[in-house]
Amino acid sequence: MLTFVVRRLGLLVVVLFGLSLLLFAWIRALPGDPARALLGEKATPAGIASVNARYGFDQPVWQQYLTYLGQIVRGDFGSSINTGEPVVSTFAERFPATIELALAALVLAIALGIPLGYLAARRRGGWLDNAVVGGSLLGVVVPVFFLAVILKYLLAIELGWFPTTGRQDARIDATHVTNFYVLDGLLTREWDASWDALVHLVLPALALGSIPLAIIVRITRASVLDVLGDDHVRTARAKGLPQGIISRRHVLRNALLPVSTTLGLQAGALLSGAVLTETVFAINGIGSYLFDAVTQLDYPVLQGFILFIAVMYALVNLVVDVSYGFIDPRVRVS
């Protein structure tokens, strides 16, 4: 297993190198000029030349890429053209909000999706199965931002069950150590701050997790139905094993392999999909920062964000691959 992990990490380095090359070329092929976008109406030939010289845009493209590659190796993604702040420090400040929201949405999708998919498969053709399949279809087709607005209006504004915006009540004097508000409350034993941060996460997590929830439900249902017809399940029933053992060891465990693959894909998608949800609920995550970067052609921010998402995708899928061995020992042997 250790050899497998090391080999995958080595492959990750090669993938990131190729991605950095493609990303560098793609961003610079975008229409527009970052210097003109930064200066706006005040753009003059001298001002444009000054900005290009400051950020190295006047150098040959190959030299710009080598400089960019050297920065990546040192863990330096440069400074934002728009704000002048280091990209790494801004990400460290804003990304915890996005990661916290994505994790909450993923936990919600797993906690609801796997049991609902399993129960729907066990009651195939019944009212529960029809309700789950219909609900999962709605979860896939309803846009995240539209669902976010509906949830905010009904549960926050009309009923007042949840807060409307933000990550935490401004009246709470909370200590922020890691910028993960829920974790910070637990670390500092400020239970009210941790609980308030959790309450603020409910509606955004519901909106963001709607699509992964629907997909997990459908994959789990299809996988369980497929496993229920396998010979080893029929043999276990014929041997008189209790239904709980059959469900836990023979059905659900074998059905989790395709679900794990789906989780790996959805975990990465949640990070990039959190932008719209953050906008609706006014969460100070990476959303507004990335929007400004796109409109201002902020090359360092765009490159840093996309590379970070790529690393997260690769690491999550590595965890998924390793988890196969724990779910099904036959995979470990092979």
N, C-alpha and C positions, 0 to 999 in steps of 0.2 A: 504493500500500500504506500509506503514511504517513497519507493522508487517511482510509483505512478504520480504522486503529488509533485515530486521534484521535476519529473519530465513535463508535466503540465505547466509548471511555473516557468520552465525554460521556453516552452512553446508560447507562453504568454508574452515573454519579452520580444519574441520574433513578431507576434501579432501586433503588439503595440508599436514596434518600429514601422511596420508596414502601414498601420493606421495613421501614425504621425505624418508619414510622407503623403498619403492620400488626403488627409485633413488639411495639411499645409497648402497643397495645390488647390483643393476645392475652395477653401475660404478665400484665397487670393484670386480665384476666378469669379467671385461674386461681383455683380455690377456695383459701381460706386467707388468712391475714394474715401478712406477713413479720415484723412486730413481735412477734406472738405466737409465731411459729416461732423467733425469735431468743431471746426471753426464757424460753420454755418454761413450767415450773411457776411461775417467779417473775414471770410477767406480771401487772401491776397496771394499772389505768387510767392512773395517773401515768407508769408506765414505758412503756406503749404510746404515750402522747402524746409522751413525750420522744424515743422512737425515730422516730416519724412526723415530728416537727419536725426532727430531725437530718438525716434523708434526704429531706425535702421531701414526704413522703406526705400531709401535711395540706393541701397546696396544691391548687387546682383542677387537674383533669386536663390541661387545655390548657396551663396554666403549667408543669406537670411535663414535658410533652412538649417545650415550647420550651426548657426548661433542658437536657433530655436531648439535644435536637438541637444546641444550642450546644456541649455537651461533645464530641459526636461530631466536629463541625467542628474543634475544637481538638485532636482526638486524645486526649481524656480520656473514659474510660468509667466514671469514678467509682470508688468504693471498695466493696469487698465488705462486705455487711451482716454476714456471718458472721465474717470475720476482721479487717475494718477495713483491710486492705491495698489499695493501688491495684490495680485490675483489670489495667491495662496492665503493671505491673511483674511481677505474678504470671504473666500470660500469657507475658511475655518469658522467665521462668524455666522455665515448664513446657511451653510449646508446642514448643520445639525437640525434646523427646523424642517428642512426637506426630508432628511433621512428619518427623523422621528415620525413625520406624517406618513411616509412610505411604509415604515415598519408597522405602524398602527393599522394601516389599511391592509397590509399583508396578513397580519395576525388575525384581523377580523375576517378576512376572506377564507383563511384556513380553518378557523374555529367554526365558522358556519358552513363553509362549502363542503368539506369532507363528510361531516355527519349528515347533511341534507342529501348529498349525492348518494351516500350509502343507504339511507332510509328510502329514498326514491327507488333505488334499484331493488331493494328487498320487497317493496310494495308496488311492483311494476303494474301499470295499468290502473291503479287506484287513484283516489282523489288527491292523495299526497304527491304521488308521482306526477300527475298532471299539473298540480299547482307549482311544484318545484321546476318542472320543465318550462312551463309558461313564464314563471318569474325569472328564470335564468335567461330566457329569450329577451325579455324586457331589459334585463341588466346589460345585455350585449348591445342592444340597439339604441338605448337612451344615452345621449352624450353626457359626459361627466359634468361639464359646466352647467348644463340645463338641470341635471339632477341636483347639483350643488345649490343652485338658486332656489329650487323647489323645497329642498330640505331646510334651507336657511329661512325661507319665508314661513313655512308651516310650523316647524319645530322650534325655531328660535324667535321669530318676530310675533307670530300669532299665538302660539302656546307658551312661549317663554321658558321652555324646558332646558335650553342650552344657550350659551353665549353666541352672539352673532359673528364676532370677528376676533382676531388676535390669537395669541398663544396662551395668554395668562391675564388675569384681572390686574389692571394697573394699580389697584389699591393694595395688592399683596406685595409686601417687602421681601422678595425672595432673593436668595443668594444663588448666583449662576456661576457654576464651576466649569462645566463642560459645554454649556449652551444647549444641552438636552434637558429641557425643563423638567420632565418627569423624573429623569435620573438624578438631576440636581436636587430635587426635593427629597429623594430617598437618601442620597449621600449626606445631605445636611440635616436630615431628620425634620425637615419642614413639611410635615405631612399635608397641611392645608395647601401649600404651593404645589406639591406633587398631584394631589387630587384635582385641584383647579386646572392644572395643565392637561390632565386626562380628560376632564369634562370638555375642555376646549377642543380636544382632538376628535371627539365622537363624530360630529357632523362632517368635518372634512374627511375623516377616515371612511365613513359610510359612502360618501360621494366618490372618493378616489378608488375605494375597494370594490365598487359595484361591478366593474367589468371583470377583474380577476375572480371575484366571488362567483359570477355566472359561469366563467370558464371552468373553474375548479369543480363546481357542481356537476357540469355536464361531463367532464373528463372522468370524475369519480364514478358517476352513475354508469357510464359506458364501460369503464374498467371493471367495476364490480359485477355487472351483468355478464361480462366475458368470463370472469373467474368463476362465477357460480356454476357455469356449465362444464368446468374442467373435471377430469377424471379424479384428481386427488380430493376434490371436495365431495364428490359422490362417494368415494371410498371412505372418507372420514365419517360421513353420515351413516354408511352401512356398518361401520365398526361401532356405532353407538356413542360417538363422542358428544359431549354436551354442546349445545348450540353456541354458547358463548366462546368456547375454545375454537370451534369451527370458524366463527365469524372473525375472531381476533387473529388466529394464527394462519388460517388457510385462505380466507377470503380477503380481508382488509389488507393484510401485509403484502400479499401478492398484487393487489390492486393499486398499491401506493407507488409502484415504479413509474408508470406514466404520469401520475399526479406530481411526483417529484420533478420530473422534467418540465412540466407546466409551471411549477412554482419557480424554477430557475429563470424561465423566460419572463414571467410576470414580475418578478422582483426587480429586474432591471428596468422594465417598462414603467413601473410605478415612479421611479425617480425622475424620468423625463416627463411623465404625464402629470406630475404634481404641480406644474406651472400654472395651469388654469385653475385648479382648486385653490392654490395659494392666493390667486388674484381675487376670487370670489370672497374668500374668508379673511382677506387682508393679513395673511401670514407673511412675516418678513423673512421669507426663505430665499431660494435662488431664483424664484419666478420673475420678480420685477427687475432684478439685476440682469438676468439673461435677456429679458425683453429690451432693456436699454442697450445691451451689448449688440443685439441684432440690428436695432434701428441705427445705432452709431457705428456699425461695422467695427466693433471692438475686437480685433483679432485675438489678442491674448486671452480675453475672457471666453470667447467662443471655443478656442482651441483647448483651454483648460477644462471647460465644462464637458466637452465631448470626450476628451481623453479620460476624465474621471468616470463618466458613465460607462465607457468601454472597460475600464479596469473593474468597476463594480459588476458588470455583466460577466466578465471572465471569472472573477473570484466566486460569485454566486454559483455559476455553473460548475466550478471546481468543487464547491461544497456539495452540490447536488450529486456529482459523479461519485464523490467519496461516500455519500450517504447510501448509494446503491448497495455497497457492501454490507451495510448494517441492516438494510431492509431485506435483502435477499442474499444469503451466504453464497449462492451459486455464482453470483456476479463477482464476489471477492475471489473465489477460486479461479475463475477464468482470467 
